[in-house]
Structures are given as structure tokens and as C-alpha cells.
Amino acid sequence: MRLEGDTFELSGARQTYRQLALIAPAMLLMAGLNVLGSALAGAAGVAPIMGGSTS
């Protein structure tokens, strides 16, 4: 009975780790795209302002 409980907990932990392994890269990718998008939007927003003020 004890062994069954342990193996069940182990399989549950494995399932959790598997889900984390699938979710984590997606979250990192989304965060990276978000940062990249913000940087590009910032650059695109700043460039016309700088261009307008210098010209």
C-alpha cells in the first residue's frame, strides 16, 4: 500500500514536471517576444519623433 502511494506520487510529480517542461519554454518564448515587441515598438515610436525633431 505504501509503495503504491509512493509510485502514485512519483507519477504525479512526473506529470507535473512534464507539464512544466511544456509550459516553461512557451512562457519564455512569449516573454521574449513581448520584450522584443516592446523594444521594436519603442524604437519605432522614438525614431519618427527623433527624425521629426532633427529635420
C-alpha positions, 0 to 999 in steps of 0.5 A: 500500500505504501509503495503504491502511494509512493509510485502514485506520487512519483507519477504525479510529480512526473506529470507535473514536471512534464507539464512544466517542461511544456509550459516553461519554454512557451512562457519564455518564448512569449516573454521574449517576444513581448520584450522584443515587441516592446523594444521594436515598438519603442524604437519605432515610436522614438525614431519618427519623433527623433527624425521629426525633431532633427529635420 
